[in-house]
Amino acid sequence: MPDRAMLSVAESGEADPAARLFAKWGLVIRAGAVVDLQVAPGWEDDARIGWGAPTTPAATAQVHACAPNDGRAKWMAFVGGTWVANSTCLPLIVRSSGGQDRVNLGIGRPCDETNTP
């Protein structure tokens, strides 16, 4: 997940109003892992996510990192990002290996105590 306080956005050109702005960022996953990402409940009308090619903006995404062919743990990077209707602090739900976490991403503006959902 990005470690910056704010991801830059640009007009996406998408017809979907919830995908008006786009913030590009990479997702790095340990080889052999599966990661499920979800726009937090209540945000489905305002944001989309997606990785891979072709990338279709959606409220959920599942990313599979192929198993290493030599038995050693490796990492794989996937290009994609987040689409939003307006700059916001967007909560995402991340699930992998039986665990779950909520991550807030500053999309076009930083997340802070006054605007964290």
N, CA, C and O atoms as CSV, one atom per row, in Angstrom:
chain,resi,resn,atom,element,x,y,z
A,1,MET,N,N,0.854,-1.176,0.000
A,1,MET,CA,C,0.000,0.000,0.000
A,1,MET,C,C,0.901,1.242,0.000
A,1,MET,O,O,2.014,1.208,0.524
A,2,PRO,N,N,0.419,2.315,-0.581
A,2,PRO,CA,C,1.225,3.542,-0.612
A,2,PRO,C,C,1.516,4.051,0.797
A,2,PRO,O,O,0.695,3.912,1.704
A,3,ASP,N,N,2.693,4.638,0.965
A,3,ASP,CA,C,3.053,5.188,2.272
A,3,ASP,C,C,3.127,6.711,2.238
A,3,ASP,O,O,3.654,7.324,3.166
A,4,ARG,N,N,2.610,7.321,1.191
A,4,ARG,CA,C,2.573,8.781,1.096
A,4,ARG,C,C,1.308,9.305,1.754
A,4,ARG,O,O,0.293,8.609,1.800
A,5,ALA,N,N,1.366,10.524,2.260
A,5,ALA,CA,C,0.195,11.134,2.898
A,5,ALA,C,C,-0.907,11.426,1.889
A,5,ALA,O,O,-2.088,11.449,2.233
A,6,MET,N,N,-0.501,11.651,0.617
A,6,MET,CA,C,-1.486,11.981,-0.398
A,6,MET,C,C,-1.023,11.478,-1.754
A,6,MET,O,O,0.139,11.650,-2.122
A,7,LEU,N,N,-1.925,10.862,-2.494
A,7,LEU,CA,C,-1.660,10.446,-3.864
A,7,LEU,C,C,-2.196,11.519,-4.807
A,7,LEU,O,O,-3.305,12.017,-4.613
A,8,SER,N,N,-1.421,11.875,-5.817
A,8,SER,CA,C,-1.853,12.861,-6.808
A,8,SER,C,C,-2.943,12.279,-7.689
A,8,SER,O,O,-2.966,11.076,-7.947
A,9,VAL,N,N,-3.846,13.136,-8.149
A,9,VAL,CA,C,-4.939,12.698,-9.014
A,9,VAL,C,C,-4.901,13.457,-10.336
A,9,VAL,O,O,-4.323,14.539,-10.443
A,10,ALA,N,N,-5.535,12.853,-11.333
A,10,ALA,CA,C,-5.717,13.485,-12.636
A,10,ALA,C,C,-7.096,13.086,-13.140
A,10,ALA,O,O,-7.646,12.069,-12.719
A,11,GLU,N,N,-7.651,13.886,-14.039
A,11,GLU,CA,C,-8.929,13.532,-14.663
A,11,GLU,C,C,-8.752,12.177,-15.349
A,11,GLU,O,O,-7.758,11.955,-16.041
A,12,SER,N,N,-9.707,11.278,-15.158
A,12,SER,CA,C,-9.563,9.919,-15.686
A,12,SER,C,C,-10.122,9.741,-17.093
A,12,SER,O,O,-9.653,8.881,-17.838
A,13,GLY,N,N,-11.107,10.534,-17.464
A,13,GLY,CA,C,-11.764,10.344,-18.741
A,13,GLY,C,C,-12.850,9.273,-18.702
A,13,GLY,O,O,-13.485,9.001,-19.720
A,14,GLU,N,N,-13.069,8.663,-17.540
A,14,GLU,CA,C,-14.104,7.640,-17.384
A,14,GLU,C,C,-15.488,8.296,-17.367
A,14,GLU,O,O,-15.654,9.404,-16.855
A,15,ALA,N,N,-16.473,7.600,-17.930
A,15,ALA,CA,C,-17.854,8.107,-17.943
A,15,ALA,C,C,-18.520,7.983,-16.569
A,15,ALA,O,O,-19.410,8.769,-16.245
A,16,ASP,N,N,-18.104,7.016,-15.769
A,16,ASP,CA,C,-18.665,6.768,-14.440
A,16,ASP,C,C,-18.341,7.952,-13.520
A,16,ASP,O,O,-17.165,8.246,-13.306
A,17,PRO,N,N,-19.357,8.642,-12.969
A,17,PRO,CA,C,-19.092,9.789,-12.092
A,17,PRO,C,C,-18.247,9.424,-10.868
A,17,PRO,O,O,-17.514,10.274,-10.361
A,18,ALA,N,N,-18.332,8.187,-10.385
A,18,ALA,CA,C,-17.538,7.757,-9.236
A,18,ALA,C,C,-16.075,7.555,-9.609
A,18,ALA,O,O,-15.237,7.337,-8.733
A,19,ALA,N,N,-15.760,7.624,-10.898
A,19,ALA,CA,C,-14.388,7.395,-11.360
A,19,ALA,C,C,-13.829,8.617,-12.089
A,19,ALA,O,O,-12.999,8.480,-12.987
A,20,ARG,N,N,-14.279,9.798,-11.706
A,20,ARG,CA,C,-13.878,11.040,-12.384
A,20,ARG,C,C,-12.392,11.329,-12.272
A,20,ARG,O,O,-11.774,11.776,-13.238
A,21,LEU,N,N,-11.805,11.077,-11.097
A,21,LEU,CA,C,-10.381,11.327,-10.864
A,21,LEU,C,C,-9.650,9.999,-10.665
A,21,LEU,O,O,-10.232,9.046,-10.146
A,22,PHE,N,N,-8.383,9.927,-11.072
A,22,PHE,CA,C,-7.610,8.698,-10.934
A,22,PHE,C,C,-6.292,8.980,-10.227
A,22,PHE,O,O,-5.599,9.949,-10.538
A,23,ALA,N,N,-5.954,8.109,-9.261
A,23,ALA,CA,C,-4.661,8.139,-8.573
A,23,ALA,C,C,-3.960,6.815,-8.871
A,23,ALA,O,O,-4.421,5.757,-8.442
A,24,LYS,N,N,-2.854,6.872,-9.602
A,24,LYS,CA,C,-2.104,5.664,-9.962
A,24,LYS,C,C,-1.165,5.294,-8.827
A,24,LYS,O,O,-0.447,6.135,-8.286
A,25,TRP,N,N,-1.188,4.001,-8.477
A,25,TRP,CA,C,-0.240,3.497,-7.481
A,25,TRP,C,C,-0.092,2.003,-7.666
A,25,TRP,O,O,-0.988,1.323,-8.167
A,26,GLY,N,N,1.049,1.513,-7.254
A,26,GLY,CA,C,1.339,0.097,-7.413
A,26,GLY,C,C,0.974,-0.701,-6.176
A,26,GLY,O,O,0.971,-0.190,-5.056
A,27,LEU,N,N,0.669,-1.949,-6.408
A,27,LEU,CA,C,0.364,-2.877,-5.328
A,27,LEU,C,C,1.448,-3.947,-5.358
A,27,LEU,O,O,1.636,-4.606,-6.381
A,28,VAL,N,N,2.158,-4.127,-4.258
A,28,VAL,CA,C,3.240,-5.111,-4.179
A,28,VAL,C,C,2.782,-6.243,-3.270
A,28,VAL,O,O,2.412,-6.024,-2.116
A,29,ILE,N,N,2.814,-7.471,-3.821
A,29,ILE,CA,C,2.284,-8.642,-3.122
A,29,ILE,C,C,3.325,-9.744,-3.131
A,29,ILE,O,O,4.005,-9.961,-4.134
A,30,ARG,N,N,3.448,-10.441,-2.009
A,30,ARG,CA,C,4.361,-11.580,-1.927
A,30,ARG,C,C,3.899,-12.659,-2.902
A,30,ARG,O,O,2.707,-12.954,-2.985
A,31,ALA,N,N,4.838,-13.247,-3.638
A,31,ALA,CA,C,4.521,-14.295,-4.605
A,31,ALA,C,C,3.741,-15.418,-3.928
A,31,ALA,O,O,4.067,-15.841,-2.819
A,32,GLY,N,N,2.706,-15.891,-4.617
A,32,GLY,CA,C,1.864,-16.957,-4.100
A,32,GLY,C,C,0.681,-16.479,-3.284
A,32,GLY,O,O,-0.187,-17.279,-2.935
A,33,ALA,N,N,0.625,-15.202,-2.973
A,33,ALA,CA,C,-0.462,-14.663,-2.141
A,33,ALA,C,C,-1.629,-14.184,-2.998
A,33,ALA,O,O,-1.478,-13.891,-4.184
A,34,VAL,N,N,-2.776,-14.116,-2.373
A,34,VAL,CA,C,-3.976,-13.534,-2.975
A,34,VAL,C,C,-4.417,-12.399,-2.057
A,34,VAL,O,O,-4.503,-12.572,-0.841
A,35,VAL,N,N,-4.694,-11.249,-2.641
A,35,VAL,CA,C,-5.131,-10.090,-1.868
A,35,VAL,C,C,-6.489,-9.646,-2.397
A,35,VAL,O,O,-6.667,-9.440,-3.598
A,36,ASP,N,N,-7.443,-9.502,-1.480
A,36,ASP,CA,C,-8.759,-8.971,-1.811
A,36,ASP,C,C,-8.829,-7.544,-1.289
A,36,ASP,O,O,-8.547,-7.288,-0.119
A,37,LEU,N,N,-9.205,-6.619,-2.162
A,37,LEU,CA,C,-9.365,-5.225,-1.783
A,37,LEU,C,C,-10.805,-4.814,-2.032
A,37,LEU,O,O,-11.441,-5.270,-2.981
A,38,GLN,N,N,-11.304,-3.951,-1.171
A,38,GLN,CA,C,-12.691,-3.517,-1.273
A,38,GLN,C,C,-12.795,-2.063,-0.844
A,38,GLN,O,O,-12.226,-1.666,0.173
A,39,VAL,N,N,-13.524,-1.270,-1.622
A,39,VAL,CA,C,-13.878,0.068,-1.183
A,39,VAL,C,C,-14.758,-0.138,0.047
A,39,VAL,O,O,-15.707,-0.920,-0.002
A,40,ALA,N,N,-14.463,0.540,1.133
A,40,ALA,CA,C,-15.195,0.325,2.387
A,40,ALA,C,C,-16.702,0.523,2.201
A,40,ALA,O,O,-17.132,1.353,1.400
A,41,PRO,N,N,-17.499,-0.250,2.950
A,41,PRO,CA,C,-18.954,-0.098,2.879
A,41,PRO,C,C,-19.365,1.359,3.087
A,41,PRO,O,O,-18.845,2.052,3.961
A,42,GLY,N,N,-20.307,1.800,2.264
A,42,GLY,CA,C,-20.768,3.178,2.308
A,42,GLY,C,C,-20.074,4.077,1.298
A,42,GLY,O,O,-20.528,5.192,1.045
A,43,TRP,N,N,-18.966,3.598,0.713
A,43,TRP,CA,C,-18.193,4.383,-0.256
A,43,TRP,C,C,-18.344,3.858,-1.685
A,43,TRP,O,O,-17.718,4.395,-2.598
A,44,GLU,N,N,-19.153,2.830,-1.900
A,44,GLU,CA,C,-19.252,2.186,-3.212
A,44,GLU,C,C,-19.737,3.128,-4.317
A,44,GLU,O,O,-19.416,2.911,-5.486
A,45,ASP,N,N,-20.497,4.159,-3.974
A,45,ASP,CA,C,-20.987,5.101,-4.985
A,45,ASP,C,C,-19.983,6.201,-5.307
A,45,ASP,O,O,-20.203,6.986,-6.229
A,46,ASP,N,N,-18.875,6.267,-4.552
A,46,ASP,CA,C,-17.932,7.373,-4.699
A,46,ASP,C,C,-16.531,6.974,-5.112
A,46,ASP,O,O,-15.692,7.846,-5.337
A,47,ALA,N,N,-16.248,5.681,-5.218
A,47,ALA,CA,C,-14.871,5.269,-5.509
A,47,ALA,C,C,-14.840,3.915,-6.207
A,47,ALA,O,O,-15.765,3.111,-6.096
A,48,ARG,N,N,-13.749,3.691,-6.928
A,48,ARG,CA,C,-13.485,2.432,-7.616
A,48,ARG,C,C,-12.002,2.103,-7.455
A,48,ARG,O,O,-11.189,2.990,-7.193
A,49,ILE,N,N,-11.653,0.822,-7.613
A,49,ILE,CA,C,-10.263,0.379,-7.560
A,49,ILE,C,C,-10.026,-0.601,-8.697
A,49,ILE,O,O,-10.980,-1.122,-9.275
A,50,GLY,N,N,-8.757,-0.860,-9.027
A,50,GLY,CA,C,-8.456,-1.857,-10.049
A,50,GLY,C,C,-6.970,-1.998,-10.307
A,50,GLY,O,O,-6.210,-1.034,-10.221
A,51,TRP,N,N,-6.566,-3.243,-10.632
A,51,TRP,CA,C,-5.181,-3.558,-10.988
A,51,TRP,C,C,-5.186,-4.567,-12.113
A,51,TRP,O,O,-6.147,-5.316,-12.286
A,52,GLY,N,N,-4.107,-4.585,-12.879
A,52,GLY,CA,C,-3.978,-5.544,-13.962
A,52,GLY,C,C,-4.389,-4.927,-15.285
A,52,GLY,O,O,-4.701,-3.739,-15.362
A,53,ALA,N,N,-4.386,-5.748,-16.326
A,53,ALA,CA,C,-4.727,-5.261,-17.659
A,53,ALA,C,C,-5.686,-6.230,-18.324
A,53,ALA,O,O,-5.413,-7.430,-18.319
A,54,PRO,N,N,-6.780,-5.784,-18.888
A,54,PRO,CA,C,-7.242,-4.395,-18.775
A,54,PRO,C,C,-7.819,-4.139,-17.392
A,54,PRO,O,O,-8.382,-5.036,-16.765
A,55,THR,N,N,-7.676,-2.926,-16.934
A,55,THR,CA,C,-8.183,-2.563,-15.612
A,55,THR,C,C,-9.586,-1.994,-15.755
A,55,THR,O,O,-9.793,-0.986,-16.431
A,56,THR,N,N,-10.539,-2.643,-15.118
A,56,THR,CA,C,-11.911,-2.164,-15.089
A,56,THR,C,C,-12.199,-1.640,-13.691
A,56,THR,O,O,-12.149,-2.405,-12.728
A,57,PRO,N,N,-12.498,-0.352,-13.561
A,57,PRO,CA,C,-12.800,0.193,-12.237
A,57,PRO,C,C,-13.985,-0.522,-11.598
A,57,PRO,O,O,-15.029,-0.681,-12.230
A,58,ALA,N,N,-13.827,-0.954,-10.344
A,58,ALA,CA,C,-14.876,-1.672,-9.621
A,58,ALA,C,C,-14.757,-1.374,-8.129
A,58,ALA,O,O,-13.754,-0.812,-7.688
A,59,ALA,N,N,-15.767,-1.743,-7.355
A,59,ALA,CA,C,-15.742,-1.531,-5.903
A,59,ALA,C,C,-14.887,-2.573,-5.192
A,59,ALA,O,O,-14.487,-2.371,-4.045
A,60,THR,N,N,-14.603,-3.687,-5.866
A,60,THR,CA,C,-13.756,-4.736,-5.293
A,60,THR,C,C,-12.731,-5.189,-6.332
A,60,THR,O,O,-12.935,-5.039,-7.536
A,61,ALA,N,N,-11.642,-5.736,-5.843
A,61,ALA,CA,C,-10.614,-6.297,-6.730
A,61,ALA,C,C,-9.924,-7.443,-6.009
A,61,ALA,O,O,-9.696,-7.385,-4.801
A,62,GLN,N,N,-9.595,-8.484,-6.763
A,62,GLN,CA,C,-8.813,-9.586,-6.218
A,62,GLN,C,C,-7.563,-9.707,-7.077
A,62,GLN,O,O,-7.642,-9.786,-8.303
A,63,VAL,N,N,-6.403,-9.722,-6.414
A,63,VAL,CA,C,-5.130,-9.777,-7.119
A,63,VAL,C,C,-4.396,-11.041,-6.686
A,63,VAL,O,O,-4.178,-11.277,-5.497
A,64,HIS,N,N,-4.020,-11.847,-7.677
A,64,HIS,CA,C,-3.290,-13.105,-7.439
A,64,HIS,C,C,-1.838,-12.900,-7.860
A,64,HIS,O,O,-1.572,-12.528,-9.003
A,65,ALA,N,N,-0.918,-13.134,-6.966
A,65,ALA,CA,C,0.499,-13.099,-7.309
A,65,ALA,C,C,0.949,-14.541,-7.527
A,65,ALA,O,O,0.845,-15.368,-6.621
A,66,CYS,N,N,1.439,-14.839,-8.702
A,66,CYS,CA,C,1.843,-16.208,-9.031
A,66,CYS,C,C,2.834,-16.741,-8.003
A,66,CYS,O,O,3.623,-15.987,-7.435
A,67,ALA,N,N,2.782,-18.057,-7.772
A,67,ALA,CA,C,3.726,-18.701,-6.851
A,67,ALA,C,C,5.129,-18.634,-7.445
A,67,ALA,O,O,5.287,-18.700,-8.664
A,68,PRO,N,N,6.142,-18.505,-6.602
A,68,PRO,CA,C,7.520,-18.474,-7.116
A,68,PRO,C,C,7.872,-19.822,-7.728
A,68,PRO,O,O,7.497,-20.869,-7.200
A,69,ASN,N,N,8.594,-19.793,-8.846
A,69,ASN,CA,C,8.941,-21.052,-9.503
A,69,ASN,C,C,10.216,-21.686,-8.971
A,69,ASN,O,O,10.539,-22.818,-9.332
A,70,ASP,N,N,10.937,-20.980,-8.128
A,70,ASP,CA,C,12.174,-21.548,-7.583
A,70,ASP,C,C,12.087,-21.799,-6.073
A,70,ASP,O,O,13.098,-22.106,-5.442
A,71,GLY,N,N,10.892,-21.671,-5.490
A,71,GLY,CA,C,10.701,-21.957,-4.074
A,71,GLY,C,C,11.069,-20.834,-3.126
A,71,GLY,O,O,10.785,-20.932,-1.932
A,72,ARG,N,N,11.684,-19.780,-3.609
A,72,ARG,CA,C,12.059,-18.659,-2.740
A,72,ARG,C,C,10.955,-17.613,-2.748
A,72,ARG,O,O,10.309,-17.392,-3.772
A,73,ALA,N,N,10.741,-16.975,-1.617
A,73,ALA,CA,C,9.732,-15.919,-1.526
A,73,ALA,C,C,10.187,-14.722,-2.349
A,73,ALA,O,O,11.323,-14.265,-2.224
A,74,LYS,N,N,9.303,-14.227,-3.180
A,74,LYS,CA,C,9.565,-13.049,-3.996
A,74,LYS,C,C,8.362,-12.145,-3.923
A,74,LYS,O,O,7.303,-12.530,-3.428
A,75,TRP,N,N,8.533,-10.967,-4.409
A,75,TRP,CA,C,7.458,-9.994,-4.439
A,75,TRP,C,C,7.103,-9.692,-5.875
A,75,TRP,O,O,7.965,-9.725,-6.754
A,76,MET,N,N,5.825,-9.393,-6.121
A,76,MET,CA,C,5.363,-9.032,-7.454
A,76,MET,C,C,4.659,-7.684,-7.373
A,76,MET,O,O,3.957,-7.401,-6.402
A,77,ALA,N,N,4.846,-6.856,-8.393
A,77,ALA,CA,C,4.234,-5.535,-8.437
A,77,ALA,C,C,3.140,-5.507,-9.501
A,77,ALA,O,O,3.297,-6.072,-10.584
A,78,PHE,N,N,2.031,-4.843,-9.180
A,78,PHE,CA,C,0.893,-4.714,-10.080
A,78,PHE,C,C,0.558,-3.236,-10.232
A,78,PHE,O,O,0.510,-2.500,-9.247
A,79,VAL,N,N,0.327,-2.807,-11.469
A,79,VAL,CA,C,-0.019,-1.423,-11.747
A,79,VAL,C,C,-1.533,-1.272,-11.712
A,79,VAL,O,O,-2.261,-2.119,-12.229
A,80,GLY,N,N,-1.991,-0.213,-11.113
A,80,GLY,CA,C,-3.420,0.071,-11.035
A,80,GLY,C,C,-3.618,1.318,-10.215
A,80,GLY,O,O,-2.803,2.240,-10.256
A,81,GLY,N,N,-4.710,1.346,-9.466
A,81,GLY,CA,C,-4.930,2.499,-8.620
A,81,GLY,C,C,-6.371,2.670,-8.198
A,81,GLY,O,O,-7.150,1.719,-8.138
A,82,THR,N,N,-6.698,3.915,-7.909
A,82,THR,CA,C,-7.979,4.265,-7.319
A,82,THR,C,C,-8.627,5.395,-8.109
A,82,THR,O,O,-7.987,6.386,-8.459
A,83,TRP,N,N,-9.903,5.217,-8.374
A,83,TRP,CA,C,-10.718,6.246,-9.007
A,83,TRP,C,C,-11.667,6.793,-7.952
A,83,TRP,O,O,-12.201,6.034,-7.143
A,84,VAL,N,N,-11.877,8.090,-7.955
A,84,VAL,CA,C,-12.801,8.706,-7.006
A,84,VAL,C,C,-13.620,9.795,-7.698
A,84,VAL,O,O,-13.205,10.345,-8.718
A,85,ALA,N,N,-14.782,10.096,-7.131
A,85,ALA,CA,C,-15.618,11.177,-7.650
A,85,ALA,C,C,-14.983,12.532,-7.341
A,85,ALA,O,O,-14.993,13.436,-8.177
A,86,ASN,N,N,-14.430,12.664,-6.128
A,86,ASN,CA,C,-13.799,13.907,-5.667
A,86,ASN,C,C,-12.616,13.552,-4.784
A,86,ASN,O,O,-12.557,12.449,-4.241
A,87,SER,N,N,-11.681,14.466,-4.636
A,87,SER,CA,C,-10.549,14.247,-3.734
A,87,SER,C,C,-11.088,13.916,-2.351
A,87,SER,O,O,-12.021,14.558,-1.868
A,88,THR,N,N,-10.493,12.907,-1.715
A,88,THR,CA,C,-11.036,12.439,-0.442
A,88,THR,C,C,-10.019,11.608,0.320
A,88,THR,O,O,-8.957,11.273,-0.203
A,89,CYS,N,N,-10.347,11.285,1.538
A,89,CYS,CA,C,-9.629,10.290,2.333
A,89,CYS,C,C,-10.464,9.018,2.224
A,89,CYS,O,O,-11.522,8.904,2.844
A,90,LEU,N,N,-9.982,8.065,1.434
A,90,LEU,CA,C,-10.765,6.889,1.092
A,90,LEU,C,C,-10.381,5.680,1.934
A,90,LEU,O,O,-9.209,5.305,1.967
A,91,PRO,N,N,-11.345,5.061,2.615
A,91,PRO,CA,C,-11.059,3.833,3.354
A,91,PRO,C,C,-11.172,2.608,2.436
A,91,PRO,O,O,-12.146,2.456,1.699
A,92,LEU,N,N,-10.161,1.746,2.497
A,92,LEU,CA,C,-10.161,0.472,1.781
A,92,LEU,C,C,-10.052,-0.659,2.786
A,92,LEU,O,O,-9.387,-0.527,3.813
A,93,ILE,N,N,-10.708,-1.774,2.487
A,93,ILE,CA,C,-10.586,-2.988,3.276
A,93,ILE,C,C,-9.635,-3.909,2.521
A,93,ILE,O,O,-9.829,-4.164,1.333
A,94,VAL,N,N,-8.604,-4.411,3.208
A,94,VAL,CA,C,-7.601,-5.284,2.597
A,94,VAL,C,C,-7.622,-6.616,3.335
A,94,VAL,O,O,-7.484,-6.664,4.558
A,95,ARG,N,N,-7.797,-7.707,2.573
A,95,ARG,CA,C,-7.814,-9.051,3.159
A,95,ARG,C,C,-6.756,-9.912,2.481
A,95,ARG,O,O,-6.629,-9.904,1.256
A,96,SER,N,N,-5.997,-10.656,3.286
A,96,SER,CA,C,-5.004,-11.583,2.760
A,96,SER,C,C,-4.572,-12.528,3.866
A,96,SER,O,O,-4.443,-12.128,5.024
A,97,SER,N,N,-4.349,-13.782,3.503
A,97,SER,CA,C,-3.851,-14.797,4.436
A,97,SER,C,C,-4.685,-14.882,5.712
A,97,SER,O,O,-4.139,-15.077,6.798
A,98,GLY,N,N,-5.996,-14.737,5.586
A,98,GLY,CA,C,-6.887,-14.844,6.737
A,98,GLY,C,C,-6.991,-13.595,7.576
A,98,GLY,O,O,-7.771,-13.563,8.528
A,99,GLY,N,N,-6.222,-12.552,7.254
A,99,GLY,CA,C,-6.273,-11.307,8.013
A,99,GLY,C,C,-7.021,-10.224,7.268
A,99,GLY,O,O,-7.240,-10.319,6.061
A,100,GLN,N,N,-7.409,-9.198,7.995
A,100,GLN,CA,C,-8.118,-8.067,7.402
A,100,GLN,C,C,-7.640,-6.794,8.067
A,100,GLN,O,O,-7.362,-6.771,9.266
A,101,ASP,N,N,-7.545,-5.715,7.265
A,101,ASP,CA,C,-7.150,-4.418,7.790
A,101,ASP,C,C,-7.896,-3.341,7.018
A,101,ASP,O,O,-8.302,-3.547,5.875
A,102,ARG,N,N,-8.069,-2.210,7.646
A,102,ARG,CA,C,-8.661,-1.040,6.997
A,102,ARG,C,C,-7.538,-0.033,6.816
A,102,ARG,O,O,-6.802,0.276,7.753
A,103,VAL,N,N,-7.420,0.474,5.595
A,103,VAL,CA,C,-6.365,1.418,5.249
A,103,VAL,C,C,-7.028,2.672,4.691
A,103,VAL,O,O,-7.899,2.578,3.826
A,104,ASN,N,N,-6.628,3.834,5.172
A,104,ASN,CA,C,-7.130,5.092,4.637
A,104,ASN,C,C,-6.102,5.661,3.675
A,104,ASN,O,O,-4.928,5.801,4.018
A,105,LEU,N,N,-6.556,5.994,2.450
A,105,LEU,CA,C,-5.676,6.569,1.431
A,105,LEU,C,C,-6.090,8.000,1.143
A,105,LEU,O,O,-7.262,8.280,0.891
A,106,GLY,N,N,-5.129,8.895,1.183
A,106,GLY,CA,C,-5.374,10.279,0.799
A,106,GLY,C,C,-5.348,10.368,-0.719
A,106,GLY,O,O,-4.280,10.295,-1.327
A,107,ILE,N,N,-6.499,10.524,-1.328
A,107,ILE,CA,C,-6.612,10.588,-2.781
A,107,ILE,C,C,-6.900,12.044,-3.168
A,107,ILE,O,O,-8.034,12.511,-3.070
A,108,GLY,N,N,-5.859,12.745,-3.606
A,108,GLY,CA,C,-6.008,14.151,-3.976
A,108,GLY,C,C,-5.984,15.104,-2.809
A,108,GLY,O,O,-5.937,16.319,-3.000
A,109,ARG,N,N,-6.015,14.570,-1.592
A,109,ARG,CA,C,-5.863,15.364,-0.369
A,109,ARG,C,C,-5.422,14.409,0.743
A,109,ARG,O,O,-5.773,13.229,0.716
A,110,PRO,N,N,-4.670,14.900,1.705
A,110,PRO,CA,C,-4.195,13.995,2.771
A,110,PRO,C,C,-5.300,13.627,3.757
A,110,PRO,O,O,-6.249,14.383,3.962
A,111,CYS,N,N,-5.158,12.465,4.353
A,111,CYS,CA,C,-6.033,12.072,5.447
A,111,CYS,C,C,-5.453,12.687,6.722
A,111,CYS,O,O,-4.243,12.653,6.945
A,112,ASP,N,N,-6.323,13.240,7.541
A,112,ASP,CA,C,-5.885,13.749,8.836
A,112,ASP,C,C,-7.041,13.619,9.809
A,112,ASP,O,O,-8.094,13.089,9.455
A,113,GLU,N,N,-6.861,14.083,10.994
A,113,GLU,CA,C,-7.875,13.935,12.032
A,113,GLU,C,C,-9.183,14.632,11.685
A,113,GLU,O,O,-10.233,14.239,12.192
A,114,THR,N,N,-9.151,15.664,10.829
A,114,THR,CA,C,-10.376,16.399,10.527
A,114,THR,C,C,-11.153,15.809,9.348
A,114,THR,O,O,-12.327,16.129,9.163
A,115,ASN,N,N,-10.501,14.938,8.537
A,115,ASN,CA,C,-11.242,14.406,7.401
A,115,ASN,C,C,-11.157,12.887,7.271
A,115,ASN,O,O,-11.563,12.340,6.246
A,116,THR,N,N,-10.647,12.203,8.269
A,116,THR,CA,C,-10.575,10.744,8.218
A,116,THR,C,C,-11.975,10.169,8.417
A,116,THR,O,O,-12.671,10.526,9.367
A,117,PRO,N,N,-12.386,9.269,7.509
A,117,PRO,CA,C,-13.742,8.705,7.651
A,117,PRO,C,C,-13.886,7.849,8.878
A,117,PRO,O,O,-14.963,7.309,9.131
